[in-house]
Amino acid sequence: MFKLLAILCIVTFSFASNNVLQNAIDNAPEGSILKLPAGVYKGKIVINKPLAIIGSTEGEVIIDGEGEGTVIIVNSSYVTIKNLTITNSGDRHDKLDAAIKLEKVKQCEISNNVIKDTLFGIDLSMVKNSIVSHNKISSKDIELGLRGDGLRLWYSHNNKVFKNSLIKSRDMVVWYSHGNEISENYGEQNRYSLHFMYAGKNIVKNNTYKMNSVGIFFMYSKDTIATGNTIQSSLGNTGMGIGLKDVSNFTLKDNTVLYCAQGIYIDRSPFEPDTKNWIEDNQILYNSEAIHFHSLSENNILKGNTILGNIEDIVNDSRGAHTYKNEIVGNYWDNYEGFDRDADNIGDTSHKVYQYADQLWVYNKDVKFFYGSPVISLLNFLAKLAPFSEPIFLIEDKQPKLKL
């Protein structure tokens, strides 16, 4: 067991070559608890031993990177960083200048910190069994694409990331990282609020993402559960709630996706042979497109979803794709036109969705500019009333629900 040492002091100094906080870290025994009183401390801190740095709850403790490099670098396991305001990192993407960078460590905790005016926020590289929680993260005030990621997991496994807030950052990324639990985080005015790539067996639950370009996007991944998340108002004409690209054995359950350009986007998923994806009991509400299929996407199971108030329920933008080869059953469709004479809450006839010739906007983005106009609405009505060509069959729900 590590020896505990509390260092209580009031530090007053001008930023000179002598770094008081770094000296305290270097001189502290392993396992020390450094309790910092309110004040401003010079950054570019390197931690090479197990210890805790905890800011005072009686005033703001600021670690200032002075605009150069990473503010705090953690090279040791069993490190805790809490209750700090960390600001003013460098701006070099090639060096991943960040507020806090952890590499090749385990069982660390980064919590209750305010991170602002930094390029990257918290960067975890080859980190496992650690906690990142209750941090408030924002980026430098620069163009969205030039900001760093607010929170980045790279080859990092079995971590818990919860109750963090990312506002006006770029992305939160989970790449090549498995077995992580991402829960109760909040993201606003970012690009990708949560982006997975080559990541498996992660749990994504009860997160809230608003006014981002993309809510949650999964790429080249498998064996992940996303449940209880709310994605609202993904911005732009291609703003996306939840995206699946080349993913397999996924479960999307009890999520709410609303006011997005595309609610759920499915691209060549499931990807691996003889696998399925389960999209069940989600609320897909008031989007331009509820479910958008791209490329060949078969063997998804869509069951028990509420599809309500969307301009288009099903969109297929790829000629020859077999959307009808997905298992779609027991969903509520607000535009179902059948009856329920036996009162079992299941439609007496199936719900079929077709693509008519008027939907040229599906293949031509220039035509889509006029979608929703009175002229296009009239064309929609006429094409369905008296189609002048054979419509394309998209999907059939053989047991549509009639009541929510």
N, C-alpha and C positions, 0 to 999 in steps of 0.2 A: 504494500500500500504506500502511495506517495505521501510524503510529508507535506502538510499544508502550511503555507506562509502567507499572511495577509500584509500587503504593503500599503499603508495609508499615508498619503502625503498630498500636499498642495504644490503643484509644479507651476512655477512662473518663470518664463524665459523667452527670449527672442529666438527666432529660428536661426540657429547657428549650426556649425558643424557637429556640435555635441548633441546627440539625440538621447534625451533623458529617458524616454520610454524604452528605446532599444537597449540602453545600458541596464535598465532595471530588469528587462527580460534576460539579458545575458548573465546577469549576476544572480538571478533567482534560482534556487534549487529546483529540480524536477518535482512536479506536482504542486508548485506554488499557486496561490490565488492572488493575482494582482488586482486590487480594487482601486480604480482610478477616480480621484475626485474630479469635479467639473473643471473644464479647461480645454485648451487646444494643444494637441500633441503632434509632433512631427511624424509623418508617415514614412513609407518605405521600410516597414517593420518586417523582420524575418524571425519566425519562431521555429526553432530546431529542437525543442524539448517539450514534453508534456507539461502543460500549465493552463491556467484560466486567466483571461483578461476580462474583467467585469467593470462596466462603467457605473458611476454613481447614479442613484435614482433621484438625487436632490438637485441635479443640474446637468446640462448637456456636456457630454464628453466627446470631443471632436478629434478624430484622427485625420489630419490633412496631408494628402499625398503631394501637395505643392505642384500639381500638374505634370508629374513625371513618374512613369512606371506604375507598378502595382502598389497599392497602399499597404496591404498586409499579405505576406506570403507565409503559408503554413506548410512546413516540411516534416512535421512530427504528428504521430497519432496522439489521441487523448488530449486534444486541445479544445478549449471552450472560449468562444468570443461572444459576449453578450452586452447589451445595453450601450452600444457605441453609435455615434454618428460618423460615418466614413465617407469622405468626400475628396474630390479633386484628384482623380487618377490621371495618368498620362492618356494620350490619345492614339497610341500606335496599335493598329489591328494586328500587325505581324507579331507583336509580342503579347497580344491579348492583355493589354493593360486593364486591370480590374480593381475593384474595391478589396475583395478577398479572393485569394487563389489558394486552393488546397491541391496537393499532388502526392499520389502514392501513400495515402494515409488511411486510417480507419478510426472509427469510434470518436469522431469529433462532433462538436455541436456549435452551430452558428445560429444565434437566435436573438430576437428583440433588437435588431440593429436597424438604423436608418441609413440607407445608402443612396447618395445623390451626387450628381455631377461627376459620374464615373463612366468610362467607356463600357466595359463589362461590369456586371454587378458581382455575383458570386460564381466563381469558376471551379467546378469540381472535376479533377482529372485523375482517373484511377483511384477513386475514393469509395470506400465501402462501409456499411453499417454505421452511418452517420446521420445526424439530424440537422435539417435546415428549416427553421420555423419562425413565424411571426416577424419576418423582416419586411421592411418597406423599401422598395427598390425603384429608382428612376434613373434615367440615363442623362448623358450630356444633351444639351438643347441644340441638336443638330438634325439634319435631314434623317428621316426614319431609317433608310437603308444603310446609313453610315454609323448608326448607333451600334454598340455591342449588345450582346445578349444579356438580359437582366439576370438570368439564372441558367447555368450551363452544366449539364452532366455529360461527361465524356468517359466511356469505359468505366462507369461507376455503378456499382451494384448494391442492392439490398439497403438502400437509404430511404429515409422518411422525409418527405418534403411537404410541409403543411402550413397553412394559414399565413402564407407570404402574399404580399401585394406588389404587383408589377404594373407601374403606370408610366406611360410614355417611354418605354424601353423599346427594344427591337423584338427579340424572341425569347421564349423559354424553350431550351432544346434538351432532349433526352436521346442521345445518340450512342449506339453500341452499349447500351446500359440496360441491365436486366434486374428484375425482382424489386423494383422500386415502388413505393407507394406515394402517389402524388394526390394530395387531398386538401380540400377547403382553401385553395388558393384563389386569388382574385387578380384578373388582368384587364386592363383598360387602355385603349389607344396605343396598342402595340401592333406589330405585324402578325406574327404567329404567337398567339398567347401560349400555345403548347404544341411543340413539334417533335415527333418521335421518328427515328430512323434506325433501322437495324436493331430494334430493341424488343425484347420479349419478356413475357410473364410480369408485366407491370400492372399495377392497379391504379386507376384514375377515377377518383370519386369526389362528388360534392364540390367541384370547382365552379366558379362563376366567371365568365368571360364576356365583356361587353365592349362594343365599338372598336373591335380589332379588325384587321383585314381577314384573318382566319382564326377561328376559335381553337379547335383541336385537329391536328393533321397527323395521321399515322402513315408511315411509308416503310415498305420492305420489312415488316415486323410481323410477329405472331404471338398467340397465346396471351392476349391482354384483355382485361375487363375495364370498361368505362361505364360508370353508373352514377346517376344522381347529379350529373353536371348540367349547368344552365349556360347556354350560349345565345347571346342576344345581339342583334344589330351588327353583324359582321359587315364592314363597310366596303363600298365599291361595287361595280356591276358584277364582279366575280366574287364578292364576299362570301365566305364559306363558313358554315357552322361546324360540321364534323366531316373530315375527309378520310377516305380509306383508299390507299393506293398500294397494290401488290401486297395485301395483308391476308393472313389466314388464321382461322380459329380465334376470331375476335368475338367479343360479346359487347354490344351497345344496348344498355337496358336502363329504363327510367330516366333518360335524359330529356331535357327540354331545349328545343332549338326554335327560335322565333326571330322574325324580322331580319332575315338574312337573304342575300341574293340566291344562295343555294343552301338548302337545309342540310341534307346528307348527300355527300358526293362519293360515288363508288366507281373506282377505276381498277379494272382487272383484278378484282377481289371476289372470292378467295383466290389466292395465287397458287398455292401448292395443291397438287392433285389430291382428290379424295378428302378434302377438308371443306368446312363450311364457316360462314359467319352468321351470328345470331343478332338480329336487330329487332328488339322486342320492347313493347310497352313504353315507347318514347312518345313525347308530345312534339309534333312537327307542325308549327303553327305560323301562319301569316308570313310565309316566305315567298319570294318570287317563284322558286322551284322547291318543292318539298324534297323529292329524291331525284338525283341526277345520276344517270348511268353513263359511263364513258368506257369505251373499248369493251372487250368481252368480259362480262361479269356474270357468272352463273353460280348457282348453289348457295346463294344467300337466303336466309330465312327471315322474312319480315312478318312479324306476328304481334298482334295486340297493340299496334301503334295507333295514335290519334293523328289523323291527317286533316287539318282543319284550316280554312281561310287562306290557303295558298293560291297563287295565280295558276300555277301548273302543278299537278300532283306528281306526275312521272315525266321525266325528260330523258330521252336517249339520243345522244348526239353522234352516234357511230352507226353508220349504215351496216346492217348485217349482224349487229349485236343481238344476242339471244336473251333479252330481258325477261321473256316469258318462261325461261328455264330456272328462274328463282322461285322459291316456295313462298307464296304470299297469301296469308290466310288470317282471318279474324281481326282485320284492321277496321277502324272507323274512318269512313270517307264522307266528308260533308256534302259531296255532290252525288252520292248514290241515289238512284232514281227508282229503286225497287220498293217492295212492300214486305211486311212481316205479319202475314195473316195468322200464324200460329203463336205469335207473341213470345217467341223464344230469344228475341234480340239478335237474331241472325237473318239476314236478308233471304227472301225466298228464291231469288235469282242471284247469280254471281255479279260482281262488279268488274267490268272490263274497261280498260283504258286503251285508247287508240291514238295514234299520231296521224293527223290529217294533213292534207296538202298545204293548208294555210300556214302550217308551222315551219315556213321557210327560215325563220329566225333561228331555228335550232342549228342549222348548218351555216348560216350566214350572219356573222356578228353585226354587220352593217344594218341588216333588216331589224335586228333586235332593238336598235335604238328607238324604233317606232312602236315597239310592243307596249300594249296598254293604251294606245291611242284609240279614239272612236272608230277610225277606219279599220284598224286591225281587229278590234272587238267585233265589228260587223262582219268581217271576213270569217272570223272564228265561228260566229253564229251560222252564217250561210253554209260554210263547209260542213258543219255537223248536221245541219238540216237537210242538205242535199249535196253530199260529197260528189265532186266531179271526177275523183279517182279513188282507187281502192285504198282505204286507210291502212296504216301499219299497226298491227296488233302489238301492244307493249306488254301488258300484264293482265292477269285475272286473279281476283280474290274471290274464291268460291264460297267463303263464309263471312261476308262483310258484317261487321257489327252495326246496329242501327242506333244505339244509345251509348252515350259516354258513361 
